Amino acid sequence: MPRCFWALICLAVTVAVFPVPGAYAQEKDAPAGTVTFGEIDIKGSYAEGATAPGLFGELSENLDTALGRIEKAASDDKVDGLILKIHSPTIGWAKMNAFRKSIARVQAKGKKVYAWMADGSNIDYALASACDDVSMPQPGTLMLVGVRAEVTFYKKLFDMIGVKADMLRVGEFKSAAETYTRSEMSPEFRQEMEEIVDDRYEQLVETLAKARKLTPEKVKSIIDEAPLTAQQAQKLGLLDRLAYEDDLEAAISKAHAGKTLKVVKKYGKKKTDTDFSGLAGMMKMMEMLMGVEQPKRKSKEPKIAVIYASGMITTGKSSADFLSGESSMGSDTMVKAIRDANKDATVKAIVLRVDSPGGSALASDLIWHELELVQKPFVVSMGDVAGSGGYYIAMGAKRIFADPGTITGSIGVVGGKLALNGMFGKVGITTDVISRGKNSGILSMTHSFSDTERDSMQRLLNDIYEQFTTKAAKGRKMEHEKLEKLARGRVYTGRAALKIGLVDELGTLDDALAYTKQQIGLAADAKIELLNLPKATSPLESLLGPIDPNADARAAQAAVRSLLREISPELEQNVQALQVLQILSRERSLTVMPFRLVVK
């Protein structure tokens, strides 16, 4: 009853605040002497995968929809170009490059793309630099300050409250547990972090140097001089003009021989239908709110299934918060999606889009195994991160595409527990134990591992690591000895992973799809239907479906992560650290990334 009550309250509030989507906007032909530009706001986190049907699916635009709106301008004869207003999107390097590629497609049709931002960070400016013209108002600030990685450690906090993180690992670079067991980076952790930051920095420099026709040395000197006022940025060649929004519109009009500028606001976005009069209107409103859709006839046309593997990997069902865009990847949900695609005769190939730091070793293996059963071309496209368990599920693909800035690798295993007996003792809690079996307390959090428990746990992790590296070597068609040298928990950028053979090609999801089309006998640019899986859950299905005992915890985590991301993306890693401990309390071994790298 409480769940239904609060869901209905949420729906009522949403009706008052958000309009309901309807048909797509239709741009009318502009009168003679007019130039027409579409305007698109770039903001938010742009989750990947199918969106929930109905109103809530419209609240947070996904990446595919956003890119589609930009690329629409390439073939739209009713618009002469685009204005992109960049409002500090919380995206990583791979998504940023996907935006840049979509912008290039518009430019390839001879249409200008203008970027405007009030201020900007590394990612904001790297995205904007793909445009023909970049503007910022004079009071703006360009925080082009370089790349920095910060890792938070909890050992001293644990010492203060009497908690011991008793962790084991396989691979000297497998540093996922260091955040709980150390107060600073180990030499191995620091070494790989130095390499990651160096590569990301070089990619940033190369991107900006090419876009703004500057030397790499000049870009590096600019970064060392930042943060920059808008006026400084213009003098250094990073901005084309100092302009408020109306100033930019005037400049575009002037650039087109003084023609009147028509700006299509929210270009490519669905219009709103607010006619809810009468009983029919009320029913329409409720259907939109609850995501009720009319049954569609199953298409018999050939298609490619795009399976989105996003979030921390867990056993059980996937979860998604329709407001924050946060998600986790459940093995049950993923296995079903893979089976459905494999059994569907109209699906000719599968592309797995991975954006995951890993998680449960068992769940990762269950997903990997189901992919091994696929009897169709199977290709992987890596997003911002595809490390550890994220790499595990990808390693059997026919071909792996990664972005140059993808964080991947981390082939290793970590396991352990928190021993809480010290904390309990501080508050007067004692535990009395009766046990049979030398290792009966291996899962108990009232004490650290005994010698025999530690040996047993280490053997378990060693076995999982051996399975991981053996399967990775087979998938990559590499000698086990060579693969093991590349493993050991070490993390790489996509560009570095290409050099050592952990991925096959650098490119976006579109590049992976183009390759996949060729594998099924089509031209790389041929049109083909895409089937996005797993299917998104509507609010109605969530409301009436079985109660998930972990739903409240996940919802709270999603809300906190969303809030911390708005304050500072670096703070978000604290929630991920807690999420790792939560999974570890249920499962003894993890294939998970040691950190979340933020390039601001």
MOSULRA-V584671 format. One record per backbone hydrogen bond with DSSP energy under -1.0 kcal/mol. CO is the residue of the C=O (numbers start at 0). NH is the residue of the N-H. E is the energy in kcal/mol with one decimal. If there is no record, write none. Layout:
CO,NH,E + CO,NH,E
This chain:
0,4,-2.5 + 1,5,-2.7 + 2,6,-1.9 + 3,7,-2.4 + 4,8,-2.1 + 5,9,-2.4 + 6,10,-2.2 + 7,11,-2.4 + 8,12,-2.3 + 9,13,-2.3 + 10,14,-2.2 + 11,15,-1.3 + 12,16,-1.4 + 13,17,-3.3 + 19,272,-2.3 + 22,270,-3.1 + 32,259,-2.2 + 34,261,-3.2 + 35,79,-4.0 + 36,263,-2.8 + 37,82,-2.8 + 38,266,-2.4 + 39,84,-2.6 + 41,86,-3.0 + 43,89,-1.4 + 46,62,-2.3 + 54,57,-2.2 + 61,65,-2.1 + 62,66,-2.7 + 63,67,-2.1 + 64,68,-2.0 + 65,69,-1.5 + 66,70,-2.7 + 67,71,-1.6 + 69,72,-1.2 + 70,73,-1.2 + 75,78,-1.4 + 80,37,-2.3 + 81,113,-2.8 + 82,39,-2.4 + 83,115,-2.6 + 84,41,-3.2 + 88,90,-1.5 + 91,95,-2.1 + 92,96,-2.3 + 93,97,-1.7 + 94,98,-2.1 + 95,99,-2.1 + 96,100,-2.1 + 97,101,-1.9 + 98,102,-2.4 + 99,103,-2.1 + 100,104,-1.4 + 101,105,-1.3 + 102,106,-2.2 + 103,107,-2.0 + 105,108,-1.2 + 105,110,-1.3 + 106,109,-2.2 + 111,81,-2.1 + 112,131,-2.1 + 112,132,-1.1 + 113,83,-3.5 + 114,134,-2.4 + 115,85,-2.3 + 119,142,-3.6 + 120,124,-2.7 + 121,125,-2.7 + 122,126,-2.3 + 123,127,-2.5 + 124,128,-2.7 + 126,129,-1.4 + 127,130,-2.2 + 132,114,-3.3 + 133,239,-2.7 + 133,240,-1.1 + 134,116,-1.7 + 135,242,-1.4 + 136,139,-2.2 + 139,229,-1.6 + 140,119,-2.1 + 141,143,-1.4 + 141,227,-2.5 + 142,144,-1.8 + 153,157,-2.7 + 154,158,-2.8 + 155,159,-2.1 + 156,160,-1.7 + 157,162,-3.0 + 161,422,-1.5 + 163,418,-3.5 + 164,166,-1.1 + 165,416,-1.8 + 167,414,-2.6 + 169,412,-1.3 + 170,173,-1.9 + 172,174,-1.8 + 174,177,-1.2 + 176,179,-1.8 + 176,180,-1.3 + 177,181,-2.4 + 178,153,-3.4 + 181,154,-1.1 + 185,189,-2.8 + 186,190,-2.2 + 187,191,-2.1 + 188,192,-2.2 + 189,193,-2.6 + 190,194,-1.9 + 191,195,-2.3 + 192,196,-2.8 + 193,197,-2.5 + 194,198,-2.2 + 195,199,-2.6 + 196,200,-2.6 + 197,201,-2.5 + 198,202,-2.4 + 199,203,-2.2 + 200,204,-2.6 + 201,205,-2.8 + 202,206,-2.4 + 203,207,-2.3 + 204,208,-2.7 + 205,209,-2.2 + 206,210,-2.1 + 207,211,-2.6 + 208,213,-2.1 + 214,218,-2.2 + 215,219,-2.4 + 216,220,-1.9 + 217,221,-2.1 + 218,222,-2.5 + 219,223,-2.0 + 221,225,-1.5 + 227,141,-3.0 + 228,232,-2.6 + 229,233,-2.1 + 230,234,-2.1 + 231,235,-2.0 + 232,237,-2.8 + 233,236,-1.4 + 240,135,-1.2 + 243,247,-2.2 + 244,248,-1.9 + 245,249,-2.0 + 246,250,-2.1 + 247,251,-2.4 + 248,252,-2.1 + 249,253,-2.2 + 250,254,-2.2 + 252,257,-1.5 + 255,258,-1.6 + 259,34,-2.9 + 261,36,-2.7 + 262,264,-1.0 + 263,38,-2.6 + 265,268,-2.2 + 268,24,-1.2 + 270,21,-3.5 + 273,275,-1.3 + 276,280,-1.2 + 277,281,-1.9 + 278,282,-2.4 + 279,283,-2.3 + 280,284,-2.3 + 281,285,-2.3 + 282,286,-2.3 + 283,287,-2.2 + 284,288,-2.5 + 285,289,-2.5 + 286,291,-2.2 + 287,54,-2.8 + 289,539,-1.8 + 302,347,-2.9 + 303,530,-2.5 + 304,350,-2.9 + 305,532,-2.5 + 306,352,-2.7 + 308,354,-2.7 + 311,328,-2.7 + 312,359,-2.7 + 313,330,-2.1 + 315,331,-2.3 + 318,327,-2.4 + 320,324,-2.5 + 325,320,-2.8 + 327,318,-1.3 + 328,313,-2.7 + 329,333,-2.3 + 330,334,-2.8 + 331,335,-2.0 + 332,336,-2.1 + 333,337,-2.5 + 334,338,-2.6 + 335,339,-2.8 + 336,340,-2.1 + 337,341,-2.4 + 338,342,-2.5 + 339,343,-1.4 + 343,346,-1.3 + 345,302,-2.6 + 348,304,-2.4 + 349,378,-2.6 + 350,306,-2.5 + 351,380,-2.8 + 352,308,-3.3 + 353,382,-3.2 + 354,310,-2.1 + 355,386,-1.4 + 356,592,-2.3 + 357,312,-2.3 + 358,590,-3.0 + 359,363,-2.1 + 360,364,-2.1 + 361,365,-2.3 + 362,366,-2.0 + 363,367,-2.5 + 364,368,-2.9 + 365,369,-1.7 + 366,370,-1.9 + 367,371,-1.7 + 370,373,-1.2 + 376,349,-2.8 + 377,397,-2.8 + 378,351,-2.9 + 379,400,-3.0 + 380,353,-2.4 + 383,406,-2.0 + 384,355,-1.9 + 386,389,-2.9 + 387,391,-2.6 + 388,392,-2.0 + 390,394,-1.7 + 393,396,-1.9 + 398,379,-2.5 + 399,503,-2.1 + 399,504,-1.7 + 400,381,-2.7 + 401,506,-2.0 + 402,405,-1.5 + 403,494,-1.9 + 405,493,-1.2 + 406,385,-3.0 + 407,491,-2.7 + 408,387,-3.2 + 409,411,-1.3 + 410,488,-2.4 + 412,169,-2.4 + 413,589,-3.3 + 414,167,-3.5 + 416,165,-2.4 + 418,163,-2.2 + 419,423,-2.6 + 420,424,-2.4 + 421,425,-1.4 + 423,428,-3.0 + 424,427,-1.1 + 436,439,-1.6 + 438,441,-1.8 + 440,443,-1.0 + 444,419,-3.7 + 449,453,-2.9 + 450,454,-2.3 + 451,455,-2.3 + 452,456,-2.6 + 453,457,-2.6 + 454,458,-2.2 + 455,459,-2.0 + 456,460,-2.4 + 457,461,-2.7 + 458,462,-2.2 + 459,463,-2.0 + 460,464,-2.6 + 461,465,-2.3 + 462,466,-2.2 + 463,467,-2.6 + 464,468,-2.8 + 465,469,-2.3 + 466,470,-2.5 + 467,471,-2.2 + 468,472,-2.5 + 469,473,-2.0 + 470,474,-2.6 + 471,475,-2.4 + 472,477,-2.8 + 478,482,-2.5 + 479,483,-2.8 + 480,484,-1.3 + 481,485,-1.1 + 482,486,-1.2 + 486,489,-2.1 + 487,172,-2.4 + 489,409,-3.7 + 491,407,-3.1 + 492,496,-2.7 + 493,497,-1.8 + 494,498,-1.2 + 495,499,-1.2 + 496,501,-2.1 + 496,502,-1.0 + 504,401,-2.3 + 507,511,-1.9 + 508,512,-2.4 + 509,513,-2.4 + 510,514,-2.2 + 511,515,-2.2 + 512,516,-2.4 + 513,517,-1.5 + 514,518,-1.5 + 516,521,-2.8 + 517,520,-1.4 + 522,525,-1.9 + 528,303,-2.2 + 530,305,-2.4 + 532,307,-2.9 + 537,541,-2.3 + 538,542,-2.3 + 539,543,-2.5 + 540,544,-1.7 + 547,550,-1.8 + 549,553,-2.4 + 550,554,-2.7 + 551,555,-2.4 + 552,556,-2.4 + 553,557,-2.7 + 554,558,-2.3 + 555,559,-2.5 + 556,560,-3.0 + 557,561,-2.4 + 558,562,-2.1 + 559,563,-3.0 + 560,564,-2.4 + 561,565,-1.4 + 562,566,-1.7 + 563,567,-3.5 + 567,570,-1.5 + 569,572,-1.1 + 570,573,-1.6 + 571,575,-1.6 + 572,576,-2.3 + 573,577,-1.6 + 574,578,-2.3 + 575,579,-2.3 + 576,580,-1.7 + 577,581,-2.2 + 578,582,-2.2 + 579,583,-2.5 + 580,584,-1.5 + 582,585,-1.5 + 582,586,-2.1 + 588,360,-1.6 + 589,413,-2.3 + 590,358,-2.7 + 590,388,-1.9
